[in-house]
Amino acid sequence: MATSGWNNPAEDDRNPHRAAERERARAEFESRLRERRITVSGDESDEELVAIVDAVEQFEQRVSLLGGDTFVNTPESSEPDDERLVLPARRGDESARSYAERIRTAAEQLG
């Protein structure tokens, strides 16, 4: 498996600040997901976190294009405008990759 440039251990040798930068980015991604009430175990790889964040952003963009409100259409909402516009919750036993794919599928179904 090829290692992407941003997560390449060889880059850490050339840039001693690289690991700290990656940890800050990871903490930011985890925070963004938790703000959306998405369960993050901490066992996700960097790539898996990025995949979930990308899928969430895709979903939210589709909701926005439909005129949906991400503050009203939440899993906690007792009366969402439209159930299709609610970001799917991560299941307890669901892998990060599977969850990201389920979000992408939900986004595609929105049109």
N, C-alpha and C positions, 0 to 999 in steps of 0.2 A: 504494500500500500504506500503510495507516495505521500509525503508530508507536505502540506501547504507551506508557503514561504513565511506566513505570519506565525506559524506554530512549528517552525523548524528548529530543533535543538542546536543545529550548527550555527544558526543565527545568534543564539545566546552567547556563544563563544566570541563572536565578532562584536556584539553589542551587549555589554554587561547589564544594561537597563532594560533589555528586551523582556526578560521574565517578569519584572515589576510592571511593565506596561501591559503585558498580557494579563496579569492578575487584576490590574485595575479595570481592564476591559471586561474580564469575566465577572467581576463584582458588579459592574454596571449592568451587564446583561441579566444577571440573576436578580438584581433589584428591579429592573424593568418588568421582568416576568412576575415577580412576587407582587408588584403593584397591581397587576392584572389578575391577581389571585390564582396564579398558575403555580402548582407545586413543583419545586426544584429540590431534588434530593442532594445535590452536590456531587453525585457520582457521574453526572453527564460530562462527556468530553467537551472540549472547547467547540469542536465542530458541531456537536449535537445542540449545544446552547445556541449557536449561531443559526442553525436550522430552525429551531423553535422560534427565535426572535424574528427571523425572516418570514416564517409562515404566519405568525401573529400580525406582522405588519401588512402582509398581503391581505389577510382576512379583514383587518381594520380598514384598509384602503377600499376594499369592495363594499363594506358596510357604509362607508362614507359616501361612495359614489351612488349608493341607493338612497342616500338621505337619512340613514340610520344614525342614531345617537349611541355611542359606545358607553355613555354614562347611564343611559336608561336600559340598554340591552345588555345586562350583565347577568351572570349566573345567580347573583344574590337578589336580583330584582324580582319582586313578587308579580309584577305586571310588565314584562318587556313588550315593546312595540310589536316585535315579530320574533318568534323563537329562533328562526333561521339566522337572525342577526346577532345571536348570543354566541360569544366565543366558546367553543367546546371546552369543557373541563377535562383535565388530565385524570385518567383513571389511576387508581393506586398501583396497579401492576403493569401499567403501560410504559413501554420503553420510550425514550426521548424521540427516536427516529419514527416510531409508529405514531406518536402523538403529533409530531410535526407534519407527517403525511396526512393524518386525519384532519388537521386544521387546513392544509392546502386543499384537500378535497372539499371541505365545507366552503372554502372561499370560491372555488371553481363552480360550485353549485349555485352560488349567488349570481353568477353571470359575469 
